[in-house]
Amino acid sequence: MKKILVIGAGRSTFSLIAYLKEHAEKENWEITIADFVLALAEEKATGSERCTAAQLDVANESDRKELIQNHDLVVSMLPAHMHVNVAKDCVAFKKHMVTASYISDEMEALNEEAKQAGVVMINEIGVDPGIDHLSAMSVLDTIKAQGGKMLLFESFTGGLIAPESDNNPWNYKFTWNPRNVVLAGSGGAVKFKQEGNYKYIPYHQLFRRTEFMEIEGYGKFEGYANRDSLKYRAVYGLESIPTIYRGTLRKPGFCRAWDTFVKLGMTDDSYKLENSEKMTYREFTNTFLAYNPHDSVELKLAHYLNIPQDTDLLDKLKWLGIFDDKVVGIKEATPAQVLQHILEQKWSLEEGDKDMIVMHHIFGYELNGQKKMIESSMVTLGKSKEETAMAQTVGLPVAIAARHILNGNITTPGVQIPISKEIYKPMLAELAEYGIRFNEKEVSFNGY
């Protein structure tokens, strides 16, 4: 019998735990679901005799080590900054580990120890990062095997609302951590490479520099650049590629409207507002505008940002309620926290809502003197408010990777991401069985 420990029982674990329960009898697994909130772990563990719940404070070293020592593989669904202590214990006790989070420097530093211990530690095996790695490497390796020379690689992912639940003028609702959405792009320089030239976008221009694309059956989307596309050159073996760009997808019009919050300063998380708990939404908006006792807040905002009257931008802002007299009610809040609070009133998923994950890759290459291009797209729709597309595309890859490690199909030790054929080939095949599959088509090369 193999024992699996899942640490963290939040919303994104729904499909992960469902998969483990589904395979537990056949694979002869015993599963422990641990969380700081015992009731949450108990809720996730119900329905299977092979599942038990445990209360765990990850900061409690002795409890954490005891649980990890008694299992064969650990799935960490904790916030990213909490993975390292779990990983150190896994190396010490020679237990395999899987997580969906980006590899941190501290995690990378464990690589040699993990190799010596024979421990497989797969990171970045969610949706983005995760499924993007699997799908991109599958196509890149095929092109390279044919003798193709890569000229362009672009990759976009978006967590969006499904078309049937899209009922607001922003064409958007929160399908993952709202704080990450509000602070998107503010954490550092945005870097990429275009036709041999290095490009940098400052935060205050990020949402005005977008790229448009169409995905068959789902219409048009716009993408804005992610923080650092350049680091993926080495990861994907594309050190000499002229164009590499990774971005986030939204529906057209979102980025221009979001740019108003950036320009106003509402996404700033570096200072606290005075008397924020007594402030109304309208006063919050007015805080960022010049003093003028004669003009309305709406008029001042339109003049300040040069918003033409013949656009629907002001309608989008009014719909959100930023001009309402409703009280914020949050003490010592930063502008970003107030904005998040306002948005959560209108962008939260309602009962019956379904979400959608969209991923789109573009591969430009030269083969036998001819320039070619492949577009590869994946769209996954949520099944319910619990079994969301986000939960499926984050949880299923994690669970599938865990199964292949325990069955000896993935054996290469060390801290790694899923870019080897040993990992992506079986995983893409199984993800397709769950409806997570890519449609690839050759199109006219529209590069240089």
C-alpha positions, -999 to +999 in steps of 0.1 A: +000+000+000+012+035-009+004+065+013-003+099-001-003+131+020-022+161+006-013+193+026-039+220+020-076+215+013-086+247-004-109+252-035-082+243-060-080+208-045-115+196-056-105+178-088-071+167-073-088+149-044-116+135-065-090+119-088-071+104-058-103+090-044-113+076-078-080+057-082-074+048-045-090+013-046-073+002-078-039+016-070-041+005-033-036+040-019-042+054+015-048+092+015-044+117+043-058+152+037-043+177+061-052+213+066-049+240+093-087+240+094-097+204+103-133+208+092-121+217+057-099+185+055-128+164+069-151+178+042-127+169+014-121+134+029-157+124+030-170+097+007-140+074+007-129+048+032-094+052+020-094+090+029-087+104+064-085+140+076-058+155+098-053+189+114-019+204+106-002+237+113+027+235+089+047+258+112+046+230+138+078+212+129+073+180+149+037+175+136+047+182+101+077+159+101+057+131+117+030+132+090+055+134+061+076+106+075+046+083+075+037+088+038+053+079+005+045+110-015+035+145-004+013+168-025+017+204-013-012+227-021+000+253+003+008+290-006+041+291-025+062+305+004+053+275+026+066+248+004+103+249+013+101+234+048+079+207+035+104+200+007+133+199+031+115+173+052+107+153+020+144+152+011+154+143+046+129+114+048+133+104+011+097+111+002+086+123-033+068+156-036+045+173-061+034+210-062+018+233-087+038+264-076+068+281-093+102+269-083+116+294-058+154+299-054+151+281-020+134+251-037+160+250-065+188+249-039+175+215-028+181+200-062+214+182-055+202+169-021+170+156-037+190+138-065+213+122-039+183+111-019+166+097-050+136+119-045+114+131-074+102+167-067+080+180-095+071+217-093+051+239-117+026+211-126-007+230-124-022+249-153+001+279-157+027+269-149+021+233-157-001+223-186+017+251-205+050+234-200+036+199-210+019+212-242+047+235-253+075+210-249+055+184-268+053+206-299+088+221-295+104+186-293+085+175-324+097+206-344+133+201-332+131+163-341+122+173-377+152+197-379+132+229-375+147+261-362+125+280-338+119+317-347+089+325-324+072+312-293+043+329-277+021+315-249-010+329-233-033+316-205-064+331-190-088+322-162-121+336-174-158+332-170-175+307-193-197+322-221-230+310-206-221+328-173-207+359-189-233+385-178-214+417-171-198+445-192-163+435-182-167+399-195-148+388-163-153+373-129-128+362-103-120+325-109-088+325-087-071+346-060-086+382-064-055+397-048-033+383-075-056+398-102-055+432-086-017+432-083-010+416-117+020+432-134+030+454-105+057+432-091+086+439-114+098+447-149+079+431-178+105+416-202+103+398-235+121+395-269+106+405-302+123+399-336+157+399-319+151+430-298+147+431-261+116+448-250+105+462-216+071+475-206+067+497-175+037+489-153+019+521-162+019+510-198+013+473-194-024+472-201-022+495-231+003+472-249-019+442-258-020+415-285-052+403-300-060+367-312-090+346-321-096+311-308-119+289-328-153+286-313-147+312-286-140+344-304-115+372-298-092+376-269-065+401-259-033+393-241-010+414-219+026+404-212+036+384-181+065+396-159+095+378-174+093+358-206+130+357-210+137+331-183+118+305-204+145+306-231+168+283-210+139+263-197+126+254-231+160+252-248+153+284-269+184+305-260+188+319-295+151+324-304+144+359-318+108+362-303+095+349-270+065+363-252+042+349-225+010+366-216-024+366-198-057+364-217-088+386-212-117+395-234-113+426-256-119+458-238-109+446-203-073+458-204-082+493-215-107+496-187-083+481-161-057+506-172-079+533-156-073+518-122-035+516-128-034+552-140-054+564-110-032+545-085-060+522-072-038+491-076-011+505-053-005+482-023+025+501-008+006+525+016-025+527+038-054+551+033-065+574+062-100+566+075-105+539+049-132+522+070-154+554+068-147+562+032-173+556+006-165+541-028-171+575-043-147+592-019-122+565-026-123+573-063-122+610-056-091+606-035-070+601-066-084+631-085-076+668-084-096+690-061-125+708-079-156+716-059-176+723-090-172+692-111-186+658-104-163+629-096-173+613-129-165+644-149-131+648-132-122+612-138-132+615-175-111+647-179-081+634-160-079+602-181-091+617-214-120+592-216-141+601-247-179+603-242-185+579-271-169+549-254-184+524-229-155+528-205-174+550-181-203+526-182-180+498-171-167+519-142-202+529-131-214+493-133-187+483-108-200+509-083-168+530-079-190+562-078-215+548-053-220+561-017-215+527-002-190+526+027-158+506+023-157+494+060-121+481+060-096+496+085-061+507+074-066+494+039-043+500+010-057+513-023-054+478-038-073+463-009-102+487-013-103+481-050-103+443-044-132+448-020-152+468-045-146+443-073-155+413-052-190+427-048-195+424-086-170+398-099-176+369-075-189+337-089-227+333-084-245+300-078-246+282-111-217+301-127-191+282-146-155+293-154-132+287-183-095+282-188-081+293-222-045+285-233-030+295-267+005+288-280+020+301-312+051+284-327+070+300-356+098+280-371+119+274-403+121+239-418+138+231-451+140+267-460+103+274-454+088+294-426+059+276-408+036+284-379+015+262-356-013+274-333-022+252-304-053+260-283-070+245-252-103+255-237-116+238-206-150+247-191-160+243-155-187+218-145-199+236-114-190+262-088-169+236-070-156+216-100-143+246-117-121+247-148-094+262-126-097+233-101-096+207-129-065+222-147-046+228-115-056+196-096-056+169-123-020+174-135-008+173-099-028+141-092-017+124-124+019+133-118+016+118-083+002+085-097+030+082-123+056+088-097+042+061-073+038+037-102+075+041-113+067+058-146+085+090-136+117+082-119+142+110-126+152+125-092+157+161-083+138+194-082+123+198-117+095+211-138+075+190-163+095+195-195+109+160-202+092+134-224+091+110-195+066+134-179+047+152-206+040+123-229+019+101-204+004+132-187-009+148-219-024+115-229-043+111-196-053+148-195-070+143-229-091+115-214-105+142-190-112+166-218-081+187-214-067+185-249-051+208-274-062+215-310-032+221-332-033+236-367-008+250-391-014+285-402+003+311-424+035+324-409+028+360-398+062+368-383+092+383-401 
